[in-house]
Amino acid sequence: MSDPVRAKREQAARWAEVGQRLGYGLLALAVVAFAVGAVRGFSGATTTVVTVALAATTLVLAPAIVLGYAVKAAEREDREQGR
């Protein structure tokens, strides 16, 4: 029989990993778009890509990082208590 708490924790860890990958990917997109805009000039499309990518990064990455730390802290506490 599997532990439902561990199953939920594993699911949270997967979501945190996906969120971090997506968030960092969006951040990379924003940086690349900004670099392109700096070299070629900032068009409306470039500015929109940078702005939307940074906004999406903020919405996705921050919760994913916090969730990842929460999962790691819960795992560490279980190890310290011998569970």
mmCIF file as gemmi writes it, N, C-alpha and C atoms, coordinates in Angstrom:
data_model
loop_
_atom_site.group_PDB
_atom_site.id
_atom_site.type_symbol
_atom_site.label_atom_id
_atom_site.label_alt_id
_atom_site.label_comp_id
_atom_site.label_asym_id
_atom_site.label_entity_id
_atom_site.label_seq_id
_atom_site.pdbx_PDB_ins_code
_atom_site.Cartn_x
_atom_site.Cartn_y
_atom_site.Cartn_z
_atom_site.occupancy
_atom_site.B_iso_or_equiv
_atom_site.pdbx_formal_charge
_atom_site.auth_seq_id
_atom_site.auth_asym_id
_atom_site.pdbx_PDB_model_num
ATOM 1 N N . MET Axp A 1 ? 0.854 -1.177 0 1 0 ? 1 A 1
ATOM 2 C CA . MET Axp A 1 ? 0 0 0 1 0 ? 1 A 1
ATOM 3 C C . MET Axp A 1 ? 0.901 1.242 0 1 0 ? 1 A 1
ATOM 4 N N . SER Axp A 2 ? 0.637 2.164 -0.882 1 0 ? 2 A 1
ATOM 5 C CA . SER Axp A 2 ? 1.465 3.354 -0.979 1 0 ? 2 A 1
ATOM 6 C C . SER Axp A 2 ? 0.962 4.447 -0.036 1 0 ? 2 A 1
ATOM 7 N N . ASP Axp A 3 ? 1.867 5.281 0.38 1 0 ? 3 A 1
ATOM 8 C CA . ASP Axp A 3 ? 1.554 6.375 1.298 1 0 ? 3 A 1
ATOM 9 C C . ASP Axp A 3 ? 0.951 7.533 0.507 1 0 ? 3 A 1
ATOM 10 N N . PRO Axp A 4 ? -0.269 7.954 0.817 1 0 ? 4 A 1
ATOM 11 C CA . PRO Axp A 4 ? -0.903 9.04 0.052 1 0 ? 4 A 1
ATOM 12 C C . PRO Axp A 4 ? -0.178 10.378 0.213 1 0 ? 4 A 1
ATOM 13 N N . VAL Axp A 5 ? 0.465 10.589 1.352 1 0 ? 5 A 1
ATOM 14 C CA . VAL Axp A 5 ? 1.205 11.84 1.556 1 0 ? 5 A 1
ATOM 15 C C . VAL Axp A 5 ? 2.414 11.87 0.626 1 0 ? 5 A 1
ATOM 16 N N . ARG Axp A 6 ? 3.132 10.757 0.541 1 0 ? 6 A 1
ATOM 17 C CA . ARG Axp A 6 ? 4.289 10.694 -0.359 1 0 ? 6 A 1
ATOM 18 C C . ARG Axp A 6 ? 3.858 10.814 -1.818 1 0 ? 6 A 1
ATOM 19 N N . ALA Axp A 7 ? 2.726 10.241 -2.155 1 0 ? 7 A 1
ATOM 20 C CA . ALA Axp A 7 ? 2.228 10.34 -3.53 1 0 ? 7 A 1
ATOM 21 C C . ALA Axp A 7 ? 1.917 11.794 -3.886 1 0 ? 7 A 1
ATOM 22 N N . LYS Axp A 8 ? 1.278 12.501 -2.976 1 0 ? 8 A 1
ATOM 23 C CA . LYS Axp A 8 ? 0.984 13.923 -3.22 1 0 ? 8 A 1
ATOM 24 C C . LYS Axp A 8 ? 2.267 14.739 -3.28 1 0 ? 8 A 1
ATOM 25 N N . ARG Axp A 9 ? 3.216 14.394 -2.436 1 0 ? 9 A 1
ATOM 26 C CA . ARG Axp A 9 ? 4.494 15.101 -2.443 1 0 ? 9 A 1
ATOM 27 C C . ARG Axp A 9 ? 5.237 14.873 -3.757 1 0 ? 9 A 1
ATOM 28 N N . GLU Axp A 10 ? 5.212 13.641 -4.256 1 0 ? 10 A 1
ATOM 29 C CA . GLU Axp A 10 ? 5.85 13.361 -5.545 1 0 ? 10 A 1
ATOM 30 C C . GLU Axp A 10 ? 5.162 14.126 -6.674 1 0 ? 10 A 1
ATOM 31 N N . GLN Axp A 11 ? 3.847 14.205 -6.619 1 0 ? 11 A 1
ATOM 32 C CA . GLN Axp A 11 ? 3.113 14.968 -7.624 1 0 ? 11 A 1
ATOM 33 C C . GLN Axp A 11 ? 3.473 16.456 -7.534 1 0 ? 11 A 1
ATOM 34 N N . ALA Axp A 12 ? 3.569 16.971 -6.321 1 0 ? 12 A 1
ATOM 35 C CA . ALA Axp A 12 ? 3.959 18.376 -6.143 1 0 ? 12 A 1
ATOM 36 C C . ALA Axp A 12 ? 5.378 18.608 -6.665 1 0 ? 12 A 1
ATOM 37 N N . ALA Axp A 13 ? 6.262 17.654 -6.443 1 0 ? 13 A 1
ATOM 38 C CA . ALA Axp A 13 ? 7.636 17.777 -6.943 1 0 ? 13 A 1
ATOM 39 C C . ALA Axp A 13 ? 7.658 17.794 -8.467 1 0 ? 13 A 1
ATOM 40 N N . ARG Axp A 14 ? 6.828 16.977 -9.087 1 0 ? 14 A 1
ATOM 41 C CA . ARG Axp A 14 ? 6.75 16.979 -10.558 1 0 ? 14 A 1
ATOM 42 C C . ARG Axp A 14 ? 6.234 18.317 -11.072 1 0 ? 14 A 1
ATOM 43 N N . TRP Axp A 15 ? 5.19 18.844 -10.431 1 0 ? 15 A 1
ATOM 44 C CA . TRP Axp A 15 ? 4.644 20.141 -10.844 1 0 ? 15 A 1
ATOM 45 C C . TRP Axp A 15 ? 5.669 21.249 -10.646 1 0 ? 15 A 1
ATOM 46 N N . ALA Axp A 16 ? 6.419 21.173 -9.557 1 0 ? 16 A 1
ATOM 47 C CA . ALA Axp A 16 ? 7.448 22.181 -9.304 1 0 ? 16 A 1
ATOM 48 C C . ALA Axp A 16 ? 8.523 22.122 -10.384 1 0 ? 16 A 1
ATOM 49 N N . GLU Axp A 17 ? 8.921 20.918 -10.76 1 0 ? 17 A 1
ATOM 50 C CA . GLU Axp A 17 ? 9.936 20.768 -11.806 1 0 ? 17 A 1
ATOM 51 C C . GLU Axp A 17 ? 9.435 21.297 -13.148 1 0 ? 17 A 1
ATOM 52 N N . VAL Axp A 18 ? 8.218 20.958 -13.498 1 0 ? 18 A 1
ATOM 53 C CA . VAL Axp A 18 ? 7.641 21.459 -14.755 1 0 ? 18 A 1
ATOM 54 C C . VAL Axp A 18 ? 7.521 22.983 -14.718 1 0 ? 18 A 1
ATOM 55 N N . GLY Axp A 19 ? 7.059 23.517 -13.604 1 0 ? 19 A 1
ATOM 56 C CA . GLY Axp A 19 ? 6.926 24.952 -13.47 1 0 ? 19 A 1
ATOM 57 C C . GLY Axp A 19 ? 8.263 25.673 -13.56 1 0 ? 19 A 1
ATOM 58 N N . GLN Axp A 20 ? 9.294 25.079 -12.952 1 0 ? 20 A 1
ATOM 59 C CA . GLN Axp A 20 ? 10.613 25.694 -13.018 1 0 ? 20 A 1
ATOM 60 C C . GLN Axp A 20 ? 11.176 25.652 -14.426 1 0 ? 20 A 1
ATOM 61 N N . ARG Axp A 21 ? 11.008 24.54 -15.095 1 0 ? 21 A 1
ATOM 62 C CA . ARG Axp A 21 ? 11.481 24.458 -16.485 1 0 ? 21 A 1
ATOM 63 C C . ARG Axp A 21 ? 10.769 25.467 -17.376 1 0 ? 21 A 1
ATOM 64 N N . LEU Axp A 22 ? 9.464 25.542 -17.219 1 0 ? 22 A 1
ATOM 65 C CA . LEU Axp A 22 ? 8.684 26.498 -18.005 1 0 ? 22 A 1
ATOM 66 C C . LEU Axp A 22 ? 9.072 27.931 -17.652 1 0 ? 22 A 1
ATOM 67 N N . GLY Axp A 23 ? 9.177 28.219 -16.368 1 0 ? 23 A 1
ATOM 68 C CA . GLY Axp A 23 ? 9.518 29.562 -15.927 1 0 ? 23 A 1
ATOM 69 C C . GLY Axp A 23 ? 10.884 30.011 -16.415 1 0 ? 23 A 1
ATOM 70 N N . TYR Axp A 24 ? 11.877 29.138 -16.286 1 0 ? 24 A 1
ATOM 71 C CA . TYR Axp A 24 ? 13.217 29.496 -16.752 1 0 ? 24 A 1
ATOM 72 C C . TYR Axp A 24 ? 13.261 29.581 -18.283 1 0 ? 24 A 1
ATOM 73 N N . GLY Axp A 25 ? 12.466 28.763 -18.952 1 0 ? 25 A 1
ATOM 74 C CA . GLY Axp A 25 ? 12.373 28.864 -20.41 1 0 ? 25 A 1
ATOM 75 C C . GLY Axp A 25 ? 11.77 30.191 -20.84 1 0 ? 25 A 1
ATOM 76 N N . LEU Axp A 26 ? 10.741 30.62 -20.131 1 0 ? 26 A 1
ATOM 77 C CA . LEU Axp A 26 ? 10.134 31.919 -20.428 1 0 ? 26 A 1
ATOM 78 C C . LEU Axp A 26 ? 11.112 33.061 -20.148 1 0 ? 26 A 1
ATOM 79 N N . LEU Axp A 27 ? 11.891 32.92 -19.091 1 0 ? 27 A 1
ATOM 80 C CA . LEU Axp A 27 ? 12.892 33.936 -18.784 1 0 ? 27 A 1
ATOM 81 C C . LEU Axp A 27 ? 13.946 33.994 -19.883 1 0 ? 27 A 1
ATOM 82 N N . ALA Axp A 28 ? 14.377 32.834 -20.358 1 0 ? 28 A 1
ATOM 83 C CA . ALA Axp A 28 ? 15.345 32.797 -21.462 1 0 ? 28 A 1
ATOM 84 C C . ALA Axp A 28 ? 14.759 33.443 -22.715 1 0 ? 28 A 1
ATOM 85 N N . LEU Axp A 29 ? 13.499 33.174 -22.985 1 0 ? 29 A 1
ATOM 86 C CA . LEU Axp A 29 ? 12.832 33.802 -24.128 1 0 ? 29 A 1
ATOM 87 C C . LEU Axp A 29 ? 12.836 35.319 -23.988 1 0 ? 29 A 1
ATOM 88 N N . ALA Axp A 30 ? 12.535 35.813 -22.798 1 0 ? 30 A 1
ATOM 89 C CA . ALA Axp A 30 ? 12.522 37.259 -22.568 1 0 ? 30 A 1
ATOM 90 C C . ALA Axp A 30 ? 13.909 37.862 -22.771 1 0 ? 30 A 1
ATOM 91 N N . VAL Axp A 31 ? 14.931 37.178 -22.287 1 0 ? 31 A 1
ATOM 92 C CA . VAL Axp A 31 ? 16.306 37.679 -22.433 1 0 ? 31 A 1
ATOM 93 C C . VAL Axp A 31 ? 16.713 37.701 -23.899 1 0 ? 31 A 1
ATOM 94 N N . VAL Axp A 32 ? 16.408 36.625 -24.623 1 0 ? 32 A 1
ATOM 95 C CA . VAL Axp A 32 ? 16.756 36.566 -26.051 1 0 ? 32 A 1
ATOM 96 C C . VAL Axp A 32 ? 15.993 37.639 -26.821 1 0 ? 32 A 1
ATOM 97 N N . ALA Axp A 33 ? 14.723 37.784 -26.542 1 0 ? 33 A 1
ATOM 98 C CA . ALA Axp A 33 ? 13.929 38.813 -27.232 1 0 ? 33 A 1
ATOM 99 C C . ALA Axp A 33 ? 14.457 40.205 -26.917 1 0 ? 33 A 1
ATOM 100 N N . PHE Axp A 34 ? 14.864 40.418 -25.672 1 0 ? 34 A 1
ATOM 101 C CA . PHE Axp A 34 ? 15.433 41.711 -25.305 1 0 ? 34 A 1
ATOM 102 C C . PHE Axp A 34 ? 16.739 41.962 -26.057 1 0 ? 34 A 1
ATOM 103 N N . ALA Axp A 35 ? 17.582 40.933 -26.14 1 0 ? 35 A 1
ATOM 104 C CA . ALA Axp A 35 ? 18.851 41.071 -26.865 1 0 ? 35 A 1
ATOM 105 C C . ALA Axp A 35 ? 18.595 41.379 -28.341 1 0 ? 35 A 1
ATOM 106 N N . VAL Axp A 36 ? 17.637 40.687 -28.936 1 0 ? 36 A 1
ATOM 107 C CA . VAL Axp A 36 ? 17.28 40.946 -30.333 1 0 ? 36 A 1
ATOM 108 C C . VAL Axp A 36 ? 16.778 42.382 -30.466 1 0 ? 36 A 1
ATOM 109 N N . GLY Axp A 37 ? 15.954 42.814 -29.544 1 0 ? 37 A 1
ATOM 110 C CA . GLY Axp A 37 ? 15.45 44.178 -29.577 1 0 ? 37 A 1
ATOM 111 C C . GLY Axp A 37 ? 16.566 45.2 -29.404 1 0 ? 37 A 1
ATOM 112 N N . ALA Axp A 38 ? 17.536 44.891 -28.566 1 0 ? 38 A 1
ATOM 113 C CA . ALA Axp A 38 ? 18.644 45.819 -28.346 1 0 ? 38 A 1
ATOM 114 C C . ALA Axp A 38 ? 19.502 45.958 -29.599 1 0 ? 38 A 1
ATOM 115 N N . VAL Axp A 39 ? 19.641 44.865 -30.347 1 0 ? 39 A 1
ATOM 116 C CA . VAL Axp A 39 ? 20.47 44.896 -31.562 1 0 ? 39 A 1
ATOM 117 C C . VAL Axp A 39 ? 19.7 45.486 -32.74 1 0 ? 39 A 1
ATOM 118 N N . ARG Axp A 40 ? 18.472 45.052 -32.935 1 0 ? 40 A 1
ATOM 119 C CA . ARG Axp A 40 ? 17.695 45.439 -34.118 1 0 ? 40 A 1
ATOM 120 C C . ARG Axp A 40 ? 16.776 46.634 -33.893 1 0 ? 40 A 1
ATOM 121 N N . GLY Axp A 41 ? 16.568 46.994 -32.666 1 0 ? 41 A 1
ATOM 122 C CA . GLY Axp A 41 ? 15.605 48.048 -32.356 1 0 ? 41 A 1
ATOM 123 C C . GLY Axp A 41 ? 14.329 47.417 -31.821 1 0 ? 41 A 1
ATOM 124 N N . PHE Axp A 42 ? 13.739 48.078 -30.871 1 0 ? 42 A 1
ATOM 125 C CA . PHE Axp A 42 ? 12.562 47.52 -30.206 1 0 ? 42 A 1
ATOM 126 C C . PHE Axp A 42 ? 11.293 47.846 -30.978 1 0 ? 42 A 1
ATOM 127 N N . SER Axp A 43 ? 10.786 46.833 -31.672 1 0 ? 43 A 1
ATOM 128 C CA . SER Axp A 43 ? 9.5 46.99 -32.35 1 0 ? 43 A 1
ATOM 129 C C . SER Axp A 43 ? 8.394 46.7 -31.341 1 0 ? 43 A 1
ATOM 130 N N . GLY Axp A 44 ? 7.186 46.921 -31.762 1 0 ? 44 A 1
ATOM 131 C CA . GLY Axp A 44 ? 6.055 46.612 -30.89 1 0 ? 44 A 1
ATOM 132 C C . GLY Axp A 44 ? 5.972 45.139 -30.547 1 0 ? 44 A 1
ATOM 133 N N . ALA Axp A 45 ? 6.271 44.284 -31.52 1 0 ? 45 A 1
ATOM 134 C CA . ALA Axp A 45 ? 6.214 42.84 -31.291 1 0 ? 45 A 1
ATOM 135 C C . ALA Axp A 45 ? 7.292 42.394 -30.304 1 0 ? 45 A 1
ATOM 136 N N . THR Axp A 46 ? 8.499 42.932 -30.465 1 0 ? 46 A 1
ATOM 137 C CA . THR Axp A 46 ? 9.593 42.563 -29.566 1 0 ? 46 A 1
ATOM 138 C C . THR Axp A 46 ? 9.276 42.988 -28.139 1 0 ? 46 A 1
ATOM 139 N N . THR Axp A 47 ? 8.78 44.189 -27.998 1 0 ? 47 A 1
ATOM 140 C CA . THR Axp A 47 ? 8.417 44.694 -26.672 1 0 ? 47 A 1
ATOM 141 C C . THR Axp A 47 ? 7.315 43.852 -26.046 1 0 ? 47 A 1
ATOM 142 N N . THR Axp A 48 ? 6.357 43.448 -26.857 1 0 ? 48 A 1
ATOM 143 C CA . THR Axp A 48 ? 5.27 42.605 -26.358 1 0 ? 48 A 1
ATOM 144 C C . THR Axp A 48 ? 5.784 41.245 -25.912 1 0 ? 48 A 1
ATOM 145 N N . VAL Axp A 49 ? 6.675 40.653 -26.696 1 0 ? 49 A 1
ATOM 146 C CA . VAL Axp A 49 ? 7.23 39.342 -26.327 1 0 ? 49 A 1
ATOM 147 C C . VAL Axp A 49 ? 7.988 39.44 -25.009 1 0 ? 49 A 1
ATOM 148 N N . VAL Axp A 50 ? 8.825 40.45 -24.866 1 0 ? 50 A 1
ATOM 149 C CA . VAL Axp A 50 ? 9.593 40.62 -23.634 1 0 ? 50 A 1
ATOM 150 C C . VAL Axp A 50 ? 8.655 40.811 -22.448 1 0 ? 50 A 1
ATOM 151 N N . THR Axp A 51 ? 7.673 41.669 -22.592 1 0 ? 51 A 1
ATOM 152 C CA . THR Axp A 51 ? 6.757 41.979 -21.492 1 0 ? 51 A 1
ATOM 153 C C . THR Axp A 51 ? 5.931 40.761 -21.093 1 0 ? 51 A 1
ATOM 154 N N . VAL Axp A 52 ? 5.358 40.087 -22.073 1 0 ? 52 A 1
ATOM 155 C CA . VAL Axp A 52 ? 4.516 38.921 -21.773 1 0 ? 52 A 1
ATOM 156 C C . VAL Axp A 52 ? 5.355 37.786 -21.191 1 0 ? 52 A 1
ATOM 157 N N . ALA Axp A 53 ? 6.547 37.573 -21.737 1 0 ? 53 A 1
ATOM 158 C CA . ALA Axp A 53 ? 7.404 36.5 -21.226 1 0 ? 53 A 1
ATOM 159 C C . ALA Axp A 53 ? 7.826 36.783 -19.787 1 0 ? 53 A 1
ATOM 160 N N . LEU Axp A 54 ? 8.159 38.029 -19.475 1 0 ? 54 A 1
ATOM 161 C CA . LEU Axp A 54 ? 8.537 38.362 -18.098 1 0 ? 54 A 1
ATOM 162 C C . LEU Axp A 54 ? 7.353 38.236 -17.142 1 0 ? 54 A 1
ATOM 163 N N . ALA Axp A 55 ? 6.188 38.659 -17.582 1 0 ? 55 A 1
ATOM 164 C CA . ALA Axp A 55 ? 4.996 38.533 -16.736 1 0 ? 55 A 1
ATOM 165 C C . ALA Axp A 55 ? 4.671 37.059 -16.479 1 0 ? 55 A 1
ATOM 166 N N . ALA Axp A 56 ? 4.734 36.255 -17.528 1 0 ? 56 A 1
ATOM 167 C CA . ALA Axp A 56 ? 4.461 34.824 -17.375 1 0 ? 56 A 1
ATOM 168 C C . ALA Axp A 56 ? 5.521 34.156 -16.499 1 0 ? 56 A 1
ATOM 169 N N . THR Axp A 57 ? 6.771 34.593 -16.634 1 0 ? 57 A 1
ATOM 170 C CA . THR Axp A 57 ? 7.843 34.066 -15.789 1 0 ? 57 A 1
ATOM 171 C C . THR Axp A 57 ? 7.523 34.3 -14.325 1 0 ? 57 A 1
ATOM 172 N N . THR Axp A 58 ? 7.089 35.505 -14.013 1 0 ? 58 A 1
ATOM 173 C CA . THR Axp A 58 ? 6.763 35.849 -12.63 1 0 ? 58 A 1
ATOM 174 C C . THR Axp A 58 ? 5.617 34.992 -12.099 1 0 ? 58 A 1
ATOM 175 N N . LEU Axp A 59 ? 4.615 34.776 -12.927 1 0 ? 59 A 1
ATOM 176 C CA . LEU Axp A 59 ? 3.45 34.006 -12.493 1 0 ? 59 A 1
ATOM 177 C C . LEU Axp A 59 ? 3.759 32.521 -12.33 1 0 ? 59 A 1
ATOM 178 N N . VAL Axp A 60 ? 4.682 32.002 -13.13 1 0 ? 60 A 1
ATOM 179 C CA . VAL Axp A 60 ? 4.96 30.563 -13.128 1 0 ? 60 A 1
ATOM 180 C C . VAL Axp A 60 ? 6.132 30.209 -12.215 1 0 ? 60 A 1
ATOM 181 N N . LEU Axp A 61 ? 7.214 30.962 -12.326 1 0 ? 61 A 1
ATOM 182 C CA . LEU Axp A 61 ? 8.467 30.566 -11.679 1 0 ? 61 A 1
ATOM 183 C C . LEU Axp A 61 ? 8.436 30.726 -10.161 1 0 ? 61 A 1
ATOM 184 N N . ALA Axp A 62 ? 7.938 31.834 -9.669 1 0 ? 62 A 1
ATOM 185 C CA . ALA Axp A 62 ? 7.953 32.06 -8.216 1 0 ? 62 A 1
ATOM 186 C C . ALA Axp A 62 ? 7.205 30.962 -7.442 1 0 ? 62 A 1
ATOM 187 N N . PRO Axp A 63 ? 5.973 30.627 -7.815 1 0 ? 63 A 1
ATOM 188 C CA . PRO Axp A 63 ? 5.296 29.542 -7.082 1 0 ? 63 A 1
ATOM 189 C C . PRO Axp A 63 ? 5.994 28.189 -7.242 1 0 ? 63 A 1
ATOM 190 N N . ALA Axp A 64 ? 6.568 27.945 -8.412 1 0 ? 64 A 1
ATOM 191 C CA . ALA Axp A 64 ? 7.252 26.67 -8.633 1 0 ? 64 A 1
ATOM 192 C C . ALA Axp A 64 ? 8.483 26.543 -7.742 1 0 ? 64 A 1
ATOM 193 N N . ILE Axp A 65 ? 9.213 27.633 -7.59 1 0 ? 65 A 1
ATOM 194 C CA . ILE Axp A 65 ? 10.396 27.606 -6.722 1 0 ? 65 A 1
ATOM 195 C C . ILE Axp A 65 ? 9.98 27.375 -5.274 1 0 ? 65 A 1
ATOM 196 N N . VAL Axp A 66 ? 8.96 28.08 -4.824 1 0 ? 66 A 1
ATOM 197 C CA . VAL Axp A 66 ? 8.483 27.913 -3.448 1 0 ? 66 A 1
ATOM 198 C C . VAL Axp A 66 ? 7.989 26.487 -3.224 1 0 ? 66 A 1
ATOM 199 N N . LEU Axp A 67 ? 7.243 25.949 -4.173 1 0 ? 67 A 1
ATOM 200 C CA . LEU Axp A 67 ? 6.747 24.576 -4.057 1 0 ? 67 A 1
ATOM 201 C C . LEU Axp A 67 ? 7.906 23.591 -4.014 1 0 ? 67 A 1
ATOM 202 N N . GLY Axp A 68 ? 8.92 23.807 -4.835 1 0 ? 68 A 1
ATOM 203 C CA . GLY Axp A 68 ? 10.092 22.927 -4.829 1 0 ? 68 A 1
ATOM 204 C C . GLY Axp A 68 ? 10.792 22.938 -3.486 1 0 ? 68 A 1
ATOM 205 N N . TYR Axp A 69 ? 10.971 24.126 -2.904 1 0 ? 69 A 1
ATOM 206 C CA . TYR Axp A 69 ? 11.595 24.215 -1.583 1 0 ? 69 A 1
ATOM 207 C C . TYR Axp A 69 ? 10.731 23.549 -0.522 1 0 ? 69 A 1
ATOM 208 N N . ALA Axp A 70 ? 9.42 23.681 -0.624 1 0 ? 70 A 1
ATOM 209 C CA . ALA Axp A 70 ? 8.524 23.056 0.35 1 0 ? 70 A 1
ATOM 210 C C . ALA Axp A 70 ? 8.639 21.535 0.304 1 0 ? 70 A 1
ATOM 211 N N . VAL Axp A 71 ? 8.702 20.988 -0.895 1 0 ? 71 A 1
ATOM 212 C CA . VAL Axp A 71 ? 8.84 19.532 -1.033 1 0 ? 71 A 1
ATOM 213 C C . VAL Axp A 71 ? 10.167 19.07 -0.449 1 0 ? 71 A 1
ATOM 214 N N . LYS Axp A 72 ? 11.241 19.791 -0.762 1 0 ? 72 A 1
ATOM 215 C CA . LYS Axp A 72 ? 12.562 19.424 -0.229 1 0 ? 72 A 1
ATOM 216 C C . LYS Axp A 72 ? 12.595 19.508 1.293 1 0 ? 72 A 1
ATOM 217 N N . ALA Axp A 73 ? 11.959 20.534 1.861 1 0 ? 73 A 1
ATOM 218 C CA . ALA Axp A 73 ? 11.919 20.681 3.313 1 0 ? 73 A 1
ATOM 219 C C . ALA Axp A 73 ? 11.129 19.543 3.956 1 0 ? 73 A 1
ATOM 220 N N . ALA Axp A 74 ? 10.025 19.151 3.346 1 0 ? 74 A 1
ATOM 221 C CA . ALA Axp A 74 ? 9.227 18.043 3.876 1 0 ? 74 A 1
ATOM 222 C C . ALA Axp A 74 ? 10.007 16.737 3.815 1 0 ? 74 A 1
ATOM 223 N N . GLU Axp A 75 ? 10.719 16.511 2.722 1 0 ? 75 A 1
ATOM 224 C CA . GLU Axp A 75 ? 11.538 15.302 2.602 1 0 ? 75 A 1
ATOM 225 C C . GLU Axp A 75 ? 12.646 15.294 3.654 1 0 ? 75 A 1
ATOM 226 N N . ARG Axp A 76 ? 13.296 16.449 3.852 1 0 ? 76 A 1
ATOM 227 C CA . ARG Axp A 76 ? 14.37 16.545 4.839 1 0 ? 76 A 1
ATOM 228 C C . ARG Axp A 76 ? 13.822 16.278 6.24 1 0 ? 76 A 1
ATOM 229 N N . GLU Axp A 77 ? 12.655 16.825 6.55 1 0 ? 77 A 1
ATOM 230 C CA . GLU Axp A 77 ? 12.059 16.605 7.864 1 0 ? 77 A 1
ATOM 231 C C . GLU Axp A 77 ? 11.727 15.132 8.067 1 0 ? 77 A 1
ATOM 232 N N . ASP Axp A 78 ? 11.219 14.48 7.045 1 0 ? 78 A 1
ATOM 233 C CA . ASP Axp A 78 ? 10.932 13.04 7.151 1 0 ? 78 A 1
ATOM 234 C C . ASP Axp A 78 ? 12.21 12.246 7.411 1 0 ? 78 A 1
ATOM 235 N N . ARG Axp A 79 ? 13.291 12.595 6.694 1 0 ? 79 A 1
ATOM 236 C CA . ARG Axp A 79 ? 14.559 11.881 6.915 1 0 ? 79 A 1
ATOM 237 C C . ARG Axp A 79 ? 15.076 12.094 8.327 1 0 ? 79 A 1
ATOM 238 N N . GLU Axp A 80 ? 14.983 13.328 8.82 1 0 ? 80 A 1
ATOM 239 C CA . GLU Axp A 80 ? 15.472 13.629 10.174 1 0 ? 80 A 1
ATOM 240 C C . GLU Axp A 80 ? 14.67 12.905 11.247 1 0 ? 80 A 1
ATOM 241 N N . GLN Axp A 81 ? 13.384 12.673 10.979 1 0 ? 81 A 1
ATOM 242 C CA . GLN Axp A 81 ? 12.529 11.987 11.946 1 0 ? 81 A 1
ATOM 243 C C . GLN Axp A 81 ? 12.497 10.479 11.71 1 0 ? 81 A 1
ATOM 244 N N . GLY Axp A 82 ? 13.255 10.014 10.712 1 0 ? 82 A 1
ATOM 245 C CA . GLY Axp A 82 ? 13.355 8.587 10.464 1 0 ? 82 A 1
ATOM 246 C C . GLY Axp A 82 ? 12.142 7.962 9.815 1 0 ? 82 A 1
ATOM 247 N N . ARG Axp A 83 ? 11.403 8.751 9.052 1 0 ? 83 A 1
ATOM 248 C CA . ARG Axp A 83 ? 10.216 8.203 8.375 1 0 ? 83 A 1
ATOM 249 C C . ARG Axp A 83 ? 10.536 7.795 6.969 1 0 ? 83 A 1
